[in-house]
Amino acid sequence: MTSPDEQPGQNRFERRRERIVAEVQANRRGEYRVPTWVYAAILGVIVVGWALFVILG
């Protein structure tokens, strides 16, 4: 339950901020991971390049 002087979205904001801080600290320790969208983008480029090679080559 929130106190009367606390804003409704503040708790969610604090949790998000804590997650971001934890992620930055993990990245500084070398525990970073490549996001899934980067892998998907690389795969898309490879597939499109291969398709263009097959079609135009």
TACORQUI-V48949 format. One record per pair of residues at least 6 apart in sequence whose ideal C-beta (glycine too) atoms are under 7 Angstrom apart, sorted by the first residue. I is the first residue (numbers start at 1). J is the second residue. If there is no record, write none. Layout:
i->[I/I]
j->[J/J]
This chain:
i->[2/2/26]
j->[8/11/32]
